[in-house]
């Protein structure tokens, strides 16, 4: 089973999908091909802590509080492990907004994206950003 599978602490869930079960958000914003912004460690170094980095991957811990907003930033293809799930509104580079509810223990795959974020609840996650685009 690969990291591209959706998993939770209680076991394997559905194979990779960009939908969020039980959420009002249909999919993760995918802005592949849009103008890249600064990476999150540059725009919010107090929020994103680099745990490990090499030429293939950057692993970061992120902790956000309810009411906090993050400015526009870019991520390459990445997986997120939700240490503490929560609710967040994302605004993509083209101005579209979507709300997302993530579950504690859930692992999701996110294609490269540029977005800003506003948290409705506290959130805590570990991001695994790929330095090279994932193969389709």
TAVENWO-V134397 format. One record per helix or strand. SS is the DSSP state (H for helix, E for strand). FROM is the first residue (numbers start at 1). TO is the last residue. If there is no record, write none. Layout:
ss,from,to
SS,FROM,TO
SS,FROM,TO
//
This chain:
ss,from,to
E,7,8
E,11,12
E,39,39
H,40,43
E,48,53
E,57,64
E,69,75
E,78,84
E,87,92
E,97,101
E,107,110
E,113,119
E,123,130
//
